[in-house]
Amino acid sequence: MPEGNTILRLARAHNRDLAGRRVAVSAAQKRFAKEAERLDGRVFERAEARGKHLFHHWRGGPIVHVHLGRFGDFYRRDPPPPPPRPSVRMRLATRDATWDLIGPPTCEFVTKEECAAILARLGPDPLSARPDAERVFERLRRTDAPIAHALLDQRILSGVGNIFRAEALFVDGIHPLRPASSLTPGELGRLWATVRRMMRRSVAQRRTFTIEPADRPPGRRQSGARSFYVYQEEQCLRCGGRIRSFPLSGRTMYACETCQPRPSGRTAARLKRSAGSR
């Protein structure tokens, strides 16, 4: 599933290609055909990203809410674009670029009030200019759910998915099954900083890449080198140990239990008391 960095990149690309222009809108699929007719020829005002949600704002028209889910994606076509495939839910075209939306579970009209309600349900976005980190910390301190599960809860923070939860927890040496409430204030602050750094770097590099320069294997610094510490890997990049994979929150979690030791029951209880005494 695309994570927040991908959605932000898409929003920026759509603003670059479409903002301020009259856009030809069409749909090969009947399920969005009437909506496309209403938008066709209108001026595209701006694209807005929040977590894993994308909003298209149109002059004098409704807002289009898109969630790509696990299999949806946007595809950019240079002019002249090929005929749309039958799977195209929405095509946005100008003289300079065409964007095809394929396979999203959500592509719908929403009102301003409905858009505001969606945003209100979401936790702070680590990629926002001024994210509310304290609100994230407070919500994490209140749940005994495993920290890896809590990081996927879009009501706590929005935009983090399976890749960034695994990679950030590895970098900070936190076992994914530790209760979120057991993390100390220092651990919460470092984890938040790690998530933000990884996601912002992935936006800048225009690809999802989490390995710090100091951890890249010598002689493998080009684009074809390994991209992740533990995600979908078999061997830990740092200690060489075997990566453990297991189901968590309906997804596959990855961890190195040498670099991310699981605290004993006594240690976990002590950590939780320490976190709660702040």
C-alpha positions as MATLAB code, in Angstrom:
seq = 'MPEGNTILRLARAHNRDLAGRRVAVSAAQKRFAKEAERLDGRVFERAEARGKHLFHHWRGGPIVHVHLGRFGDFYRRDPPPPPPRPSVRMRLATRDATWDLIGPPTCEFVTKEECAAILARLGPDPLSARPDAERVFERLRRTDAPIAHALLDQRILSGVGNIFRAEALFVDGIHPLRPASSLTPGELGRLWATVRRMMRRSVAQRRTFTIEPADRPPGRRQSGARSFYVYQEEQCLRCGGRIRSFPLSGRTMYACETCQPRPSGRTAARLKRSAGSR';
ca = [
       0.000    0.000    0.000;
       1.424    3.432   -0.903;
       2.500    5.312    2.201;
       2.386    9.019    2.933;
       5.589    9.855    1.084;
       4.155    8.437   -2.162;
       0.878   10.330   -1.757;
       2.725   13.597   -1.123;
       4.867   13.043   -4.232;
       1.720   12.439   -6.269;
       0.077   15.597   -4.926;
       3.126   17.645   -5.868;
       3.272   16.086   -9.346;
      -0.440   16.714   -9.923;
      -0.022   20.334   -8.854;
       2.913   20.706  -11.216;
       1.044   19.252  -14.217;
      -2.562   20.270  -13.562;
      -2.956   23.182  -11.143;
      -4.542   26.261  -12.696;
      -5.356   24.458  -15.947;
      -8.582   23.336  -17.557;
      -8.478   19.568  -17.543;
     -10.195   17.024  -19.754;
     -11.644   14.401  -17.411;
     -12.917   11.016  -18.559;
     -13.482    7.538  -17.187;
     -13.232    4.203  -18.953;
     -15.108    2.571  -16.076;
     -18.812    3.277  -15.743;
     -18.585    3.580  -11.957;
     -17.019    7.060  -12.269;
     -18.382    8.092  -15.687;
     -21.059   10.517  -14.433;
     -18.651   12.155  -12.015;
     -16.077   12.562  -14.803;
     -18.659   14.331  -16.969;
     -19.282   16.844  -14.183;
     -15.555   17.588  -13.904;
     -14.673   17.639  -17.591;
     -13.359   21.032  -18.655;
     -13.181   22.496  -15.151;
     -10.108   24.170  -13.711;
      -8.027   21.958  -11.418;
      -7.188   24.133   -8.428;
      -4.885   22.004   -6.296;
      -4.057   18.563   -4.946;
      -3.788   18.028   -1.199;
      -2.170   15.067    0.575;
      -2.890   13.951    4.123;
      -1.401   10.644    5.161;
      -2.605    8.047    2.665;
      -5.467   10.232    1.406;
      -5.374   12.454   -1.681;
      -7.832   15.274   -2.379;
      -8.334   17.051   -5.709;
      -9.925   20.481   -5.433;
     -11.776   21.798   -8.509;
     -12.946   25.330   -9.239;
     -16.716   25.449   -8.871;
     -16.902   21.701   -8.427;
     -16.820   19.014   -5.755;
     -13.711   17.638   -4.139;
     -12.455   14.273   -5.367;
     -11.242   12.000   -2.566;
      -8.841    9.209   -3.570;
      -7.413    6.407   -1.457;
      -5.170    4.041   -3.389;
      -5.477    1.095   -1.015;
      -3.100   -1.771   -1.700;
      -3.389   -1.953   -5.479;
      -4.377    1.487   -6.775;
      -1.967    3.840   -8.520;
      -1.650    6.868  -10.785;
       0.245    6.561  -14.060;
       1.620    9.551  -15.949;
       1.495    9.503  -19.754;
       3.429   11.851  -22.009;
       1.585   13.304  -25.010;
       0.076   11.894  -27.062;
      -1.372    9.459  -24.496;
      -2.496    5.971  -25.536;
      -6.208    5.149  -25.433;
      -7.287    4.532  -21.829;
      -7.395    0.955  -20.664;
     -10.756   -0.425  -19.527;
      -9.419   -0.336  -15.951;
      -8.942    3.466  -15.903;
     -11.207    4.877  -13.197;
     -10.333    8.498  -13.961;
      -8.195   10.146  -16.643;
      -6.943   13.722  -16.182;
      -5.490   15.217  -19.359;
      -3.953   18.481  -20.518;
      -1.827   19.228  -23.575;
       1.324   18.505  -21.578;
       0.509   15.472  -19.446;
      -2.106   12.804  -18.781;
      -2.699   10.994  -15.492;
      -4.579    7.686  -15.325;
      -5.976    6.397  -12.036;
      -6.270    2.615  -11.910;
      -7.482    0.253   -9.205;
      -8.305    2.492   -6.217;
     -10.846    1.261   -3.668;
     -11.913    4.893   -3.191;
     -12.458    7.554   -5.848;
     -15.437    9.652   -4.855;
     -16.967   13.103   -4.684;
     -17.032   14.656   -1.209;
     -18.291   17.983    0.059;
     -16.135   20.417    2.016;
     -17.799   19.184    5.186;
     -17.153   15.537    4.326;
     -13.534   16.348    3.474;
     -13.128   18.087    6.834;
     -14.631   15.059    8.602;
     -12.130   12.715    6.922;
      -9.232   14.946    7.929;
     -10.541   15.190   11.488;
     -10.404   11.398   11.841;
      -6.737   11.273   10.902;
      -3.811   11.662   13.248;
      -0.995   14.141   12.577;
       0.937   13.611    9.353;
       4.733   13.335    9.879;
       5.204   15.068    6.513;
       3.176   18.137    7.469;
       5.084   21.376    7.874;
       3.977   21.640   11.522;
       2.851   18.211   12.718;
       1.493   17.879   16.233;
       3.990   15.425   17.688;
       2.652   15.779   21.236;
      -0.776   14.573   20.116;
       0.882   11.475   18.634;
       2.860   10.840   21.837;
      -0.230   11.218   24.007;
      -2.180    8.703   21.936;
       0.699    6.217   21.947;
       1.068    6.513   25.719;
      -2.602    5.595   26.109;
      -2.529    2.272   24.253;
      -1.087   -1.074   25.315;
      -1.217   -2.319   21.720;
       2.119   -3.373   20.217;
       3.981   -0.319   18.968;
       4.129   -1.753   15.439;
       0.344   -2.074   15.438;
      -0.136    1.444   16.817;
       2.064    2.953   14.110;
      -0.368    1.662   11.478;
      -3.371    3.202   13.218;
      -4.150    6.208   11.028;
      -6.095    7.767   13.899;
      -2.837    8.040   15.855;
      -0.604    9.264   13.032;
      -1.338    9.263    9.334;
       0.774    8.095    6.426;
       2.946    5.435    8.056;
       2.604    1.974    6.540;
       4.269   -1.402    6.696;
       7.653   -0.309    5.347;
       8.269    2.689    7.568;
       6.995    1.034   10.751;
       9.428   -1.875   10.303;
      12.374    0.274    9.295;
      11.963    2.978   11.948;
      11.561    0.445   14.754;
      14.691   -1.342   13.571;
      16.796    1.826   13.430;
      15.723    2.743   16.969;
      16.210   -0.793   18.333;
      12.585   -1.171   19.451;
      10.944   -4.570   19.306;
       7.668   -4.372   17.336;
       5.689   -6.233   20.010;
       6.564   -3.861   22.838;
       3.445   -2.138   24.191;
       3.283    1.403   22.860;
       2.590    2.613   26.401;
       5.958    1.238   27.559;
       8.023    3.566   25.381;
       9.828    6.260   27.326;
       9.556    9.945   26.327;
      13.059    9.717   24.870;
      12.170    6.669   22.789;
       8.990    8.312   21.512;
      10.904   11.429   20.491;
      13.594    9.441   18.685;
      11.030    7.243   16.931;
       9.075   10.269   15.723;
      12.290   11.879   14.439;
      13.300    8.671   12.653;
       9.921    8.297   10.950;
       9.964   11.923    9.798;
      13.543   11.712    8.533;
      12.914    8.518    6.568;
       9.688    9.730    5.014;
      11.015   13.169    4.122;
      14.123   11.695    2.544;
      11.978    9.313    0.500;
       9.941   12.257   -0.782;
      13.115   14.112   -1.766;
      14.668   11.051   -3.433;
      11.369   10.181   -5.152;
      11.605    6.580   -4.036;
      11.178    4.643   -0.824;
      14.664    4.186    0.610;
      15.489    3.989    4.310;
      19.154    3.020    4.716;
      21.388    5.720    6.185;
      24.529    6.526    4.129;
      26.788    5.204    6.914;
      25.063    1.800    6.783;
      25.320    1.268    3.028;
      27.624   -1.625    2.141;
      30.914   -0.449    0.563;
      30.828   -0.475   -3.212;
      26.996   -0.621   -3.334;
      25.981    3.017   -3.257;
      24.106    3.143   -6.560;
      20.363    2.895   -7.171;
      20.504   -0.884   -7.535;
      21.757   -1.376   -3.966;
      19.646   -2.722   -1.128;
      16.931   -0.262   -0.051;
      15.836   -1.533    3.376;
      17.295   -2.715    6.672;
      14.750   -5.454    7.459;
      11.647   -5.010    5.268;
      11.315   -8.106    3.057;
      14.944   -8.980    3.823;
      16.382  -12.249    5.140;
      19.611  -11.045    6.745;
      20.152   -8.059    9.017;
      22.301   -5.383    7.405;
      23.965   -4.495   10.711;
      24.566   -7.729   12.617;
      24.183  -10.296    9.848;
      21.560  -12.196   11.828;
      18.416  -13.689   10.410;
      15.391  -11.428    9.986;
      12.233  -12.705   11.628;
       8.928  -12.209    9.816;
       5.511  -12.696   11.389;
       1.927  -11.481   10.864;
       0.868   -8.339   12.696;
      -2.099   -6.063   11.982;
      -2.961   -8.017    8.859;
       0.477   -7.389    7.336;
       3.869   -9.079    7.536;
       6.162   -7.553   10.131;
       9.963   -7.783    9.888;
      12.448   -7.459   12.736;
      15.951   -8.430   13.825;
      15.580   -9.724   17.364;
      19.299   -9.274   17.974;
      19.247   -5.566   17.162;
      15.685   -5.201   18.499;
      15.675   -7.338   21.646;
      12.285   -8.161   23.069;
      12.206   -7.002   26.708;
      11.322   -9.529   29.365;
       8.069   -9.152   31.275;
       9.870   -7.484   34.188;
      11.754   -5.083   31.913;
       8.602   -4.220   29.968;
       6.769   -3.441   33.202;
       9.626   -1.211   34.367;
       9.673    0.635   31.040;
       5.927    1.152   31.216;
       6.190    2.580   34.738;
       8.976    4.883   33.586;
       6.925    6.094   30.610;
       3.886    6.684   32.792;
       5.788    8.690   35.408;
       6.444   11.594   33.066;
];
